Amino acid sequence: MVNDGTGGAGNPYDACESIMNDLTGKIAVIERSGCTPPASYFVTKANKAQLAGAVGVIFIFNQPGNQVATMGLPAGPNPTITIPLMLVSNDYGNILKAELLAGPVNVSLSAPTVIAEDACSFASITHQQTFTPG
């Protein structure tokens, strides 16, 4: 999980502020939440994760249930982002978050664009990473 250092009433996992933890070689997990644009844009959060050393980003959708939406880029494409990004449902993301906060987790990202009801249906693996909390 990313940590933007907000704590208290803020959400330290949403990357609305600069990411505080070193993500070198890790896949960042970021909650989609109520940042004020442009901090709320996927492209902005992905850029922060990449600058912190992440090799990929998994966004957790902020609406309850198993649905996901498209990851629109209202700020436009950013050619400087070279890491893979994906969005998982809130239900799946909360399971992942709980596991991450409890200890190391193995996560895989798939290369092709996947649009499916089951956010866990991936055809191929391009990167495998063990998460370490913190």
Phi and psi in degrees as a GROMACS rama.xvg file:
@    title "Ramachandran Plot"
@    xaxis  label "Phi"
@    yaxis  label "Psi"
@TYPE xy
-71.4384  159.641  VAL-2
-137.057  114.494  ASN-3
-97.4247  9.93191  ASP-4
75.7902  8.81643  GLY-5
-74.742  -46.6237  THR-6
51.1237  -163.893  GLY-7
49.8498  -127.57  GLY-8
-76.0379  -17.8203  ALA-9
-79.7869  171.005  GLY-10
-105.947  108.239  ASN-11
-70.7305  -8.74889  PRO-12
-102.444  7.32965  TYR-13
-101.162  -4.48489  ASP-14
56.2574  31.6642  ALA-15
-70.2348  -30.0718  CYS-16
-106.085  178.033  GLU-17
-60.9838  141.422  SER-18
-75.034  129.671  ILE-19
-90.7593  -31.2916  MET-20
-87.8111  153.9  ASN-21
-79.1626  119.61  ASP-22
-105.993  16.5475  LEU-23
-53.6129  119.871  THR-24
75.4191  8.2509  GLY-25
-112.103  161.805  LYS-26
-93.5658  120.938  ILE-27
-77.6037  140.877  ALA-28
-115.74  121.702  VAL-29
-128.427  131.841  ILE-30
-81.8941  136.342  GLU-31
-83.1233  122.48  ARG-32
-152.09  -166.087  SER-33
-78.8889  48.948  GLY-34
-71.9345  158.086  CYS-35
-85.8983  131.877  THR-36
-56.4496  146.134  PRO-37
-86.3711  0.114624  PRO-38
-62.1592  -23.6369  ALA-39
-81.2831  -14.0339  SER-40
-67.0022  139.466  TYR-41
-54.5705  -42.9925  PHE-42
-63.3471  -36.0056  VAL-43
-68.2548  -45.3213  THR-44
-66.8807  -39.5753  LYS-45
-63.2893  -40.1453  ALA-46
-63.3113  -42.0381  ASN-47
-61.3445  -42.3087  LYS-48
-64.5211  -43.8064  ALA-49
-62.1974  -42.3887  GLN-50
-63.9441  -27.38  LEU-51
-84.2683  2.32501  ALA-52
100.936  2.52229  GLY-53
-63.4257  147.474  ALA-54
-101.24  -0.112733  VAL-55
-178.207  167.171  GLY-56
-136.31  133.906  VAL-57
-112.527  118.002  ILE-58
-93.3675  139.071  PHE-59
-99.4604  120.875  ILE-60
-61.9006  145.078  PHE-61
-93.9521  0.269292  ASN-62
-101.067  134.683  GLN-63
-57.3288  150.975  PRO-64
107.145  -164.806  GLY-65
-101.334  2.75606  ASN-66
-81.1744  157.106  GLN-67
-134.712  163.907  VAL-68
-120.103  173.321  ALA-69
-72.6587  153.045  THR-70
-92.1426  78.1885  MET-71
-66.6896  150.616  GLY-72
-118.108  80.3802  LEU-73
-61.5032  -23.5783  PRO-74
-83.1072  -1.46795  ALA-75
90.4469  162.002  GLY-76
-60.1441  148.928  PRO-77
-123.51  102.794  ASN-78
-65.7803  -10.9245  PRO-79
-80.3992  -13.3481  THR-80
-85.0195  115.334  ILE-81
-116.18  4.11819  THR-82
-99.2194  152.133  ILE-83
-72.1171  147.001  PRO-84
-127.133  145.862  LEU-85
-147.901  159.164  MET-86
-122.564  129.701  LEU-87
-116.218  161.012  VAL-88
-64.7892  161.149  SER-89
-61.9872  -42.4957  ASN-90
-59.9356  -51.4234  ASP-91
-65.5354  -42.1589  TYR-92
-62.2595  -38.0503  GLY-93
-68.8235  -32.7519  ASN-94
-65.0094  -46.2157  ILE-95
-60.7556  -45.1563  LEU-96
-59.6335  -46.6455  LYS-97
-60.1977  -42.8505  ALA-98
-64.7673  -42.1032  GLU-99
-62.2069  -43.0947  LEU-100
-70.4311  -17.0506  LEU-101
-91.4373  -21.1946  ALA-102
162.206  -174.226  GLY-103
-60.2434  144.997  PRO-104
-137.041  136.285  VAL-105
-89.8612  130.084  ASN-106
-132.21  142.711  VAL-107
-123.755  144.161  SER-108
-112.99  145.665  LEU-109
-99.7805  152.348  SER-110
-77.3202  -44.6773  ALA-111
-75.0205  157.212  PRO-112
-68.1702  127.402  THR-113
-118.285  123.428  VAL-114
-121.903  109.316  ILE-115
-154.88  156.133  ALA-116
-65.5904  -38.8988  GLU-117
-89.4166  103.213  ASP-118
-65.5936  -6.0741  ALA-119
-101.648  8.22675  CYS-120
-92.3914  91.34  SER-121
-114.805  137.484  PHE-122
-86.1763  -33.1823  ALA-123
-142.422  158.038  SER-124
-113.208  129.541  ILE-125
-114.226  -19.3823  THR-126
-151.64  133.176  HIS-127
-122.083  134.156  GLN-128
-140.948  139.879  GLN-129
-97.8104  122.61  THR-130
-82.3956  144.213  PHE-131
-123.192  123.158  THR-132
-56.4275  149.66  PRO-133
